[in-house]
Amino acid sequence: MQMLEDKAKSEVEFVTFSAGEQSFSIEITQVREIRRWSPVTALPHAPHEVLGVMNLRGSVIPIYDLAARF
């Protein structure tokens, strides 16, 4: 039983995604939410990697194009 508990403690889960030709991983404990795509509000004079902002439950969230950034 102890061996199973030790194995469970040592396992780490990741969310993986692609941006352009590159693949990335983030530890799942660092992910708050995964959502479907929603339209964003464009920001004038924003850097090319900033697609705009969206309203998420009353908070303004910046949306980046990671493929353009890296």
Biopython code that builds the backbone (N, CA, C, O; Angstrom):
import numpy as np
from Bio.PDB.StructureBuilder import StructureBuilder

atoms = [
    (1, "MET", "N", (0.823, -1.190, 0.000)),
    (1, "MET", "CA", (0.000, 0.000, 0.000)),
    (1, "MET", "C", (0.868, 1.256, 0.000)),
    (1, "MET", "O", (0.564, 2.215, -0.709)),
    (2, "GLN", "N", (1.940, 1.263, 0.782)),
    (2, "GLN", "CA", (2.830, 2.424, 0.852)),
    (2, "GLN", "C", (3.443, 2.715, -0.516)),
    (2, "GLN", "O", (3.614, 3.878, -0.883)),
    (3, "MET", "N", (3.775, 1.664, -1.273)),
    (3, "MET", "CA", (4.382, 1.853, -2.582)),
    (3, "MET", "C", (3.427, 2.594, -3.523)),
    (3, "MET", "O", (3.861, 3.470, -4.272)),
    (4, "LEU", "N", (2.137, 2.257, -3.495)),
    (4, "LEU", "CA", (1.149, 2.940, -4.322)),
    (4, "LEU", "C", (1.004, 4.399, -3.917)),
    (4, "LEU", "O", (0.881, 5.270, -4.778)),
    (5, "GLU", "N", (1.017, 4.675, -2.630)),
    (5, "GLU", "CA", (0.916, 6.054, -2.150)),
    (5, "GLU", "C", (2.129, 6.863, -2.580)),
    (5, "GLU", "O", (1.983, 8.015, -2.991)),
    (6, "ASP", "N", (3.325, 6.286, -2.495)),
    (6, "ASP", "CA", (4.542, 6.980, -2.914)),
    (6, "ASP", "C", (4.511, 7.277, -4.413)),
    (6, "ASP", "O", (4.917, 8.355, -4.845)),
    (7, "LYS", "N", (4.026, 6.314, -5.202)),
    (7, "LYS", "CA", (3.945, 6.507, -6.646)),
    (7, "LYS", "C", (2.972, 7.637, -6.971)),
    (7, "LYS", "O", (3.268, 8.476, -7.822)),
    (8, "ALA", "N", (1.831, 7.670, -6.317)),
    (8, "ALA", "CA", (0.839, 8.718, -6.561)),
    (8, "ALA", "C", (1.394, 10.093, -6.212)),
    (8, "ALA", "O", (1.103, 11.065, -6.909)),
    (9, "LYS", "N", (2.176, 10.194, -5.163)),
    (9, "LYS", "CA", (2.753, 11.478, -4.760)),
    (9, "LYS", "C", (3.800, 11.962, -5.755)),
    (9, "LYS", "O", (3.999, 13.168, -5.898)),
    (10, "SER", "N", (4.472, 11.045, -6.443)),
    (10, "SER", "CA", (5.550, 11.435, -7.345)),
    (10, "SER", "C", (5.058, 11.728, -8.765)),
    (10, "SER", "O", (5.822, 12.254, -9.574)),
    (11, "GLU", "N", (3.815, 11.405, -9.086)),
    (11, "GLU", "CA", (3.295, 11.653, -10.426)),
    (11, "GLU", "C", (2.869, 13.107, -10.576)),
    (11, "GLU", "O", (2.267, 13.690, -9.673)),
    (12, "VAL", "N", (3.186, 13.674, -11.716)),
    (12, "VAL", "CA", (2.822, 15.056, -12.022)),
    (12, "VAL", "C", (2.075, 15.043, -13.353)),
    (12, "VAL", "O", (2.499, 14.381, -14.300)),
    (13, "GLU", "N", (0.970, 15.771, -13.421)),
    (13, "GLU", "CA", (0.187, 15.845, -14.650)),
    (13, "GLU", "C", (0.426, 17.192, -15.327)),
    (13, "GLU", "O", (0.626, 18.211, -14.666)),
    (14, "PHE", "N", (0.400, 17.173, -16.661)),
    (14, "PHE", "CA", (0.642, 18.374, -17.446)),
    (14, "PHE", "C", (-0.470, 18.588, -18.458)),
    (14, "PHE", "O", (-1.093, 17.635, -18.927)),
    (15, "VAL", "N", (-0.710, 19.840, -18.787)),
    (15, "VAL", "CA", (-1.543, 20.220, -19.920)),
    (15, "VAL", "C", (-0.571, 20.584, -21.032)),
    (15, "VAL", "O", (0.334, 21.392, -20.822)),
    (16, "THR", "N", (-0.746, 19.999, -22.211)),
    (16, "THR", "CA", (0.143, 20.308, -23.328)),
    (16, "THR", "C", (-0.648, 21.001, -24.433)),
    (16, "THR", "O", (-1.836, 20.744, -24.628)),
    (17, "PHE", "N", (0.040, 21.883, -25.144)),
    (17, "PHE", "CA", (-0.595, 22.598, -26.255)),
    (17, "PHE", "C", (0.484, 23.009, -27.244)),
    (17, "PHE", "O", (1.673, 23.002, -26.927)),
    (18, "SER", "N", (0.057, 23.364, -28.432)),
    (18, "SER", "CA", (0.976, 23.801, -29.479)),
    (18, "SER", "C", (0.727, 25.261, -29.800)),
    (18, "SER", "O", (-0.406, 25.740, -29.752)),
    (19, "ALA", "N", (1.799, 25.958, -30.126)),
    (19, "ALA", "CA", (1.733, 27.332, -30.620)),
    (19, "ALA", "C", (2.691, 27.401, -31.795)),
    (19, "ALA", "O", (3.908, 27.347, -31.619)),
    (20, "GLY", "N", (2.145, 27.521, -32.979)),
    (20, "GLY", "CA", (2.989, 27.459, -34.168)),
    (20, "GLY", "C", (3.573, 26.068, -34.296)),
    (20, "GLY", "O", (2.845, 25.076, -34.249)),
    (21, "GLU", "N", (4.869, 25.990, -34.457)),
    (21, "GLU", "CA", (5.561, 24.705, -34.613)),
    (21, "GLU", "C", (6.048, 24.129, -33.288)),
    (21, "GLU", "O", (6.593, 23.025, -33.263)),
    (22, "GLN", "N", (5.861, 24.854, -32.186)),
    (22, "GLN", "CA", (6.395, 24.423, -30.897)),
    (22, "GLN", "C", (5.310, 23.828, -30.006)),
    (22, "GLN", "O", (4.143, 24.211, -30.078)),
    (23, "SER", "N", (5.722, 22.887, -29.167)),
    (23, "SER", "CA", (4.838, 22.303, -28.161)),
    (23, "SER", "C", (5.263, 22.793, -26.786)),
    (23, "SER", "O", (6.450, 22.978, -26.517)),
    (24, "PHE", "N", (4.279, 22.999, -25.920)),
    (24, "PHE", "CA", (4.525, 23.491, -24.570)),
    (24, "PHE", "C", (3.757, 22.633, -23.581)),
    (24, "PHE", "O", (2.769, 21.993, -23.940)),
    (25, "SER", "N", (4.210, 22.621, -22.338)),
    (25, "SER", "CA", (3.522, 21.925, -21.251)),
    (25, "SER", "C", (3.492, 22.824, -20.026)),
    (25, "SER", "O", (4.443, 23.554, -19.745)),
    (26, "ILE", "N", (2.384, 22.756, -19.308)),
    (26, "ILE", "CA", (2.229, 23.484, -18.052)),
    (26, "ILE", "C", (1.724, 22.484, -17.026)),
    (26, "ILE", "O", (0.821, 21.696, -17.307)),
    (27, "GLU", "N", (2.307, 22.520, -15.842)),
    (27, "GLU", "CA", (1.830, 21.634, -14.789)),
    (27, "GLU", "C", (0.357, 21.939, -14.520)),
    (27, "GLU", "O", (-0.024, 23.100, -14.371)),
    (28, "ILE", "N", (-0.455, 20.907, -14.461)),
    (28, "ILE", "CA", (-1.902, 21.080, -14.375)),
    (28, "ILE", "C", (-2.333, 21.869, -13.136)),
    (28, "ILE", "O", (-3.389, 22.501, -13.144)),
    (29, "THR", "N", (-1.537, 21.837, -12.090)),
    (29, "THR", "CA", (-1.893, 22.598, -10.888)),
    (29, "THR", "C", (-1.782, 24.104, -11.118)),
    (29, "THR", "O", (-2.294, 24.888, -10.319)),
    (30, "GLN", "N", (-1.115, 24.519, -12.208)),
    (30, "GLN", "CA", (-0.977, 25.936, -12.531)),
    (30, "GLN", "C", (-2.079, 26.434, -13.470)),
    (30, "GLN", "O", (-2.137, 27.625, -13.777)),
    (31, "VAL", "N", (-2.950, 25.535, -13.925)),
    (31, "VAL", "CA", (-4.036, 25.894, -14.845)),
    (31, "VAL", "C", (-5.307, 26.111, -14.049)),
    (31, "VAL", "O", (-5.756, 25.232, -13.313)),
    (32, "ARG", "N", (-5.876, 27.289, -14.205)),
    (32, "ARG", "CA", (-7.109, 27.614, -13.489)),
    (32, "ARG", "C", (-8.338, 27.185, -14.282)),
    (32, "ARG", "O", (-9.317, 26.709, -13.707)),
    (33, "GLU", "N", (-8.287, 27.353, -15.609)),
    (33, "GLU", "CA", (-9.474, 27.095, -16.420)),
    (33, "GLU", "C", (-9.072, 26.948, -17.879)),
    (33, "GLU", "O", (-8.144, 27.609, -18.346)),
    (34, "ILE", "N", (-9.772, 26.082, -18.594)),
    (34, "ILE", "CA", (-9.629, 25.958, -20.041)),
    (34, "ILE", "C", (-10.995, 26.267, -20.631)),
    (34, "ILE", "O", (-11.994, 25.640, -20.277)),
    (35, "ARG", "N", (-11.027, 27.243, -21.539)),
    (35, "ARG", "CA", (-12.298, 27.704, -22.101)),
    (35, "ARG", "C", (-12.294, 27.574, -23.618)),
    (35, "ARG", "O", (-11.246, 27.503, -24.259)),
    (36, "ARG", "N", (-13.494, 27.548, -24.161)),
    (36, "ARG", "CA", (-13.633, 27.646, -25.614)),
    (36, "ARG", "C", (-13.252, 29.056, -26.036)),
    (36, "ARG", "O", (-13.258, 29.980, -25.223)),
    (37, "TRP", "N", (-12.923, 29.215, -27.297)),
    (37, "TRP", "CA", (-12.554, 30.524, -27.817)),
    (37, "TRP", "C", (-13.753, 31.459, -27.760)),
    (37, "TRP", "O", (-14.862, 31.075, -28.132)),
    (38, "SER", "N", (-13.535, 32.673, -27.299)),
    (38, "SER", "CA", (-14.540, 33.736, -27.275)),
    (38, "SER", "C", (-13.975, 34.930, -28.027)),
    (38, "SER", "O", (-12.763, 35.143, -28.025)),
    (39, "PRO", "N", (-14.833, 35.711, -28.670)),
    (39, "PRO", "CA", (-14.329, 36.915, -29.347)),
    (39, "PRO", "C", (-13.641, 37.848, -28.354)),
    (39, "PRO", "O", (-14.039, 37.934, -27.192)),
    (40, "VAL", "N", (-12.615, 38.537, -28.816)),
    (40, "VAL", "CA", (-11.885, 39.473, -27.963)),
    (40, "VAL", "C", (-12.075, 40.890, -28.488)),
    (40, "VAL", "O", (-12.427, 41.095, -29.650)),
    (41, "THR", "N", (-11.837, 41.854, -27.620)),
    (41, "THR", "CA", (-11.874, 43.262, -27.999)),
    (41, "THR", "C", (-10.453, 43.692, -28.343)),
    (41, "THR", "O", (-9.553, 43.628, -27.506)),
    (42, "ALA", "N", (-10.266, 44.127, -29.578)),
    (42, "ALA", "CA", (-8.928, 44.548, -30.020)),
    (42, "ALA", "C", (-8.502, 45.816, -29.292)),
    (42, "ALA", "O", (-9.333, 46.649, -28.930)),
    (43, "LEU", "N", (-7.201, 45.951, -29.084)),
    (43, "LEU", "CA", (-6.636, 47.142, -28.450)),
    (43, "LEU", "C", (-5.826, 47.918, -29.487)),
    (43, "LEU", "O", (-4.892, 47.370, -30.073)),
    (44, "PRO", "N", (-6.170, 49.180, -29.721)),
    (44, "PRO", "CA", (-5.389, 49.963, -30.678)),
    (44, "PRO", "C", (-3.939, 50.132, -30.205)),
    (44, "PRO", "O", (-3.686, 50.326, -29.016)),
    (45, "HIS", "N", (-3.016, 50.057, -31.125)),
    (45, "HIS", "CA", (-1.583, 50.278, -30.863)),
    (45, "HIS", "C", (-0.960, 49.211, -29.952)),
    (45, "HIS", "O", (0.116, 49.427, -29.396)),
    (46, "ALA", "N", (-1.624, 48.075, -29.798)),
    (46, "ALA", "CA", (-1.065, 46.986, -28.982)),
    (46, "ALA", "C", (0.022, 46.271, -29.784)),
    (46, "ALA", "O", (-0.011, 46.283, -31.014)),
    (47, "PRO", "N", (0.979, 45.653, -29.104)),
    (47, "PRO", "CA", (1.991, 44.850, -29.808)),
    (47, "PRO", "C", (1.318, 43.749, -30.635)),
    (47, "PRO", "O", (0.205, 43.326, -30.321)),
    (48, "HIS", "N", (1.990, 43.292, -31.681)),
    (48, "HIS", "CA", (1.381, 42.321, -32.598)),
    (48, "HIS", "C", (0.981, 41.012, -31.922)),
    (48, "HIS", "O", (0.072, 40.334, -32.401)),
    (49, "GLU", "N", (1.632, 40.642, -30.832)),
    (49, "GLU", "CA", (1.274, 39.376, -30.166)),
    (49, "GLU", "C", (0.057, 39.505, -29.251)),
    (49, "GLU", "O", (-0.453, 38.493, -28.771)),
    (50, "VAL", "N", (-0.417, 40.718, -28.999)),
    (50, "VAL", "CA", (-1.606, 40.923, -28.161)),
    (50, "VAL", "C", (-2.825, 40.943, -29.076)),
    (50, "VAL", "O", (-2.999, 41.865, -29.873)),
    (51, "LEU", "N", (-3.668, 39.917, -28.955)),
    (51, "LEU", "CA", (-4.871, 39.843, -29.782)),
    (51, "LEU", "C", (-5.950, 40.788, -29.288)),
    (51, "LEU", "O", (-6.782, 41.252, -30.067)),
    (52, "GLY", "N", (-5.936, 41.070, -28.002)),
    (52, "GLY", "CA", (-6.940, 41.950, -27.410)),
    (52, "GLY", "C", (-7.192, 41.563, -25.969)),
    (52, "GLY", "O", (-6.340, 40.965, -25.311)),
    (53, "VAL", "N", (-8.380, 41.915, -25.485)),
    (53, "VAL", "CA", (-8.770, 41.581, -24.116)),
    (53, "VAL", "C", (-10.166, 40.973, -24.135)),
    (53, "VAL", "O", (-10.936, 41.170, -25.074)),
    (54, "MET", "N", (-10.472, 40.232, -23.082)),
    (54, "MET", "CA", (-11.820, 39.688, -22.922)),
    (54, "MET", "C", (-12.262, 39.872, -21.478)),
    (54, "MET", "O", (-11.438, 40.017, -20.575)),
    (55, "ASN", "N", (-13.556, 39.863, -21.278)),
    (55, "ASN", "CA", (-14.135, 39.978, -19.946)),
    (55, "ASN", "C", (-14.401, 38.568, -19.435)),
    (55, "ASN", "O", (-15.172, 37.821, -20.038)),
    (56, "LEU", "N", (-13.777, 38.209, -18.346)),
    (56, "LEU", "CA", (-13.984, 36.896, -17.729)),
    (56, "LEU", "C", (-14.530, 37.120, -16.330)),
    (56, "LEU", "O", (-13.785, 37.417, -15.396)),
    (57, "ARG", "N", (-15.827, 36.974, -16.202)),
    (57, "ARG", "CA", (-16.521, 37.158, -14.919)),
    (57, "ARG", "C", (-16.144, 38.486, -14.248)),
    (57, "ARG", "O", (-15.886, 38.530, -13.045)),
    (58, "GLY", "N", (-16.115, 39.560, -15.034)),
    (58, "GLY", "CA", (-15.855, 40.887, -14.489)),
    (58, "GLY", "C", (-14.397, 41.303, -14.466)),
    (58, "GLY", "O", (-14.093, 42.442, -14.110)),
    (59, "SER", "N", (-13.489, 40.417, -14.835)),
    (59, "SER", "CA", (-12.062, 40.758, -14.891)),
    (59, "SER", "C", (-11.631, 40.893, -16.349)),
    (59, "SER", "O", (-12.021, 40.087, -17.194)),
    (60, "VAL", "N", (-10.835, 41.901, -16.635)),
    (60, "VAL", "CA", (-10.306, 42.093, -17.986)),
    (60, "VAL", "C", (-9.034, 41.254, -18.119)),
    (60, "VAL", "O", (-8.078, 41.432, -17.365)),
    (61, "ILE", "N", (-9.040, 40.344, -19.085)),
    (61, "ILE", "CA", (-7.942, 39.392, -19.271)),
    (61, "ILE", "C", (-7.281, 39.656, -20.624)),
    (61, "ILE", "O", (-7.969, 39.666, -21.644)),
    (62, "PRO", "N", (-5.960, 39.869, -20.659)),
    (62, "PRO", "CA", (-5.284, 40.033, -21.953)),
    (62, "PRO", "C", (-5.155, 38.685, -22.662)),
    (62, "PRO", "O", (-4.924, 37.658, -22.024)),
    (63, "ILE", "N", (-5.304, 38.701, -23.975)),
    (63, "ILE", "CA", (-5.210, 37.488, -24.784)),
    (63, "ILE", "C", (-4.011, 37.635, -25.722)),
    (63, "ILE", "O", (-3.943, 38.571, -26.519)),
    (64, "TYR", "N", (-3.073, 36.702, -25.616)),
    (64, "TYR", "CA", (-1.840, 36.731, -26.402)),
    (64, "TYR", "C", (-1.852, 35.642, -27.464)),
    (64, "TYR", "O", (-2.424, 34.572, -27.255)),
    (65, "ASP", "N", (-1.231, 35.909, -28.584)),
    (65, "ASP", "CA", (-0.960, 34.908, -29.606)),
    (65, "ASP", "C", (0.453, 34.402, -29.337)),
    (65, "ASP", "O", (1.428, 35.046, -29.724)),
    (66, "LEU", "N", (0.565, 33.260, -28.682)),
    (66, "LEU", "CA", (1.881, 32.744, -28.295)),
    (66, "LEU", "C", (2.753, 32.426, -29.504)),
    (66, "LEU", "O", (3.975, 32.558, -29.441)),
    (67, "ALA", "N", (2.129, 32.006, -30.610)),
    (67, "ALA", "CA", (2.917, 31.712, -31.809)),
    (67, "ALA", "C", (3.585, 32.978, -32.337)),
    (67, "ALA", "O", (4.699, 32.912, -32.858)),
    (68, "ALA", "N", (2.933, 34.121, -32.213)),
    (68, "ALA", "CA", (3.520, 35.385, -32.660)),
    (68, "ALA", "C", (4.574, 35.883, -31.678)),
    (68, "ALA", "O", (5.523, 36.561, -32.071)),
    (69, "ARG", "N", (4.409, 35.551, -30.421)),
    (69, "ARG", "CA", (5.330, 36.036, -29.389)),
    (69, "ARG", "C", (6.652, 35.275, -29.408)),
    (69, "ARG", "O", (7.708, 35.879, -29.220)),
    (70, "PHE", "N", (6.615, 33.969, -29.629)),
    (70, "PHE", "CA", (7.821, 33.152, -29.581)),
    (70, "PHE", "C", (8.170, 32.729, -30.983)),
    (70, "PHE", "O", (9.160, 32.026, -31.188)),
]
sb = StructureBuilder()
sb.init_structure("model")
sb.init_model(0)
sb.init_chain("A")
sb.init_seg("    ")
for serial, (resi, resn, name, xyz) in enumerate(atoms, 1):
    if name == "N":
        sb.init_residue(resn, " ", resi, " ")
    sb.init_atom(name, np.array(xyz, "f"), 0.0, 1.0, " ", f" {name:<3s}", serial, name[0])
structure = sb.get_structure()
